Amino acid sequence: MKRIAAVCLLFILIFTSCAEKSEVREPSAEQLAAAVLASQDTLPPLYAVRYGEDGFEDYASLYLTDVSGVTDGVICYPYGVDATELAVLRFADADAAETGEESMTDYLLSRASAFEGYAPEQAAQVENGRVVRDGRTVLLAVFRDTDASVEAFEACIDGAAPSGTLDSLLAASPSPSVEPTKEPSAEPTPAATEEPTEEPKVTEEPSAEPASSEPSGTEPSAAPSEVPPETAAPSPAEEASAEPSGEVSSEPEIYPPSPDDLYDHDAVLEAYRSGDASALSPKNAAIYECVTEAIAEHINDGMSDYEKELAVHDYIIDCGEYDRAVLYPGFGSPDPDNSNPYGTLINGSAICSGYSGTFQLFMDMLGIECVTVNGTANAEREDHAWNMVRLGGEWYCVDVTWDDPVGLVTHSAFERHQYFNVTSEYLRATGHYWEEENVPEATATEFAWKH
């Protein structure tokens, strides 16, 4: 009987131990997210959307073709052009989690291309991102210290408690509401270098043959500086645009254009030359009014073409920012006018063709010979567009897009002008590619930005 009692007691102890073990609950997605955020020394301003909240399924669908298998989750995304991203998704079972892991891995592999050419440091951060699965839970982590985020996730899975709540950690990150509003800068003061007073004839295609001499000047940096935008996302206009003058862009339209109110470069230019804007559509009239007011405010007859070009370059940078919705899906739909001056000047939102098309329009209005170059950037993986201007009989390259360093930090004057009036060789060294037989070679440095 004693032996039977002992065996029964042993079974009771084992059963009790198992019961206690089964009562150990796995950490929630919010606890895991908090542990991951706490692992980082610095965080950008972040928003969070939780399972069951409005927008969660829409955002989760960026990662998954079917979100019905998700039973818990937290997604954190940044304010502005920053690659930082966190998703902790818990699935109904291990099989669903495995499928989710594969889908989230595919998403991560595609993310770097959104930042290439414009924010290469962010693209590199995405390339170091990780997708990790533990049982029913999958982590997607893109941080400055992604390894630390994975270690914190695994530690929390094993029972370590996070050092703070998700809300407290989000509150400790910089607040998006403190982001400054962009205002047009004062009229720039360029170097006192004069050029011939005769205005060059405006053309749509370059007429000079490529030069063979080697360029001189400052060595370029390896890539443009990181340039996260700073103002709240602008509301989009209703129609898309046609490509401005110059070569036909290879960048696809985001939305089908409306035939009633397309951007018409030639119509706006003719209205400026004639002084009669009565025939312009509402969209083109708005562009015309904005450009003419900017010219009246920032340009005067005593300025050289170099000074006018510099004033326009800086004005465009101060007006708009890169369309963050193109770079980061958390900001909804891209501006349908981001490829033309309406998006750049009215909505304050542009992609490279919006920057270059706006610059082209200003130069044509001012009688400064200019062409738009459509090529690629960053190992030829990203469509890109920039301009060339002719000053004093020589061609110079201008990439307004990559000169737009806006954000929560202060940028130097050099960072705002490191692609202003540079040589073709400079662009080659910084990841620009184009069909060189159709484009003049820029070798001069006389009217490069003086810093």
Helices and strands as residue ranges (DSSP letters): H 2-22, H 29-38, E 46-50, H 56-60, E 70-78, E 85-91, H 94-115, H 120-127, E 130-134, E 137-142, H 146-157, H 166-172, G 176-178, H 265-274, H 282-298, H 305-319, E 321-322, H 324-327, G 329-331, H 341-341, I 342-347, E 349-350, H 352-366, E 370-377, E 382-391, E 394-398, G 401-403, E 420-422, H 424-429, E 432-433, G 436-438
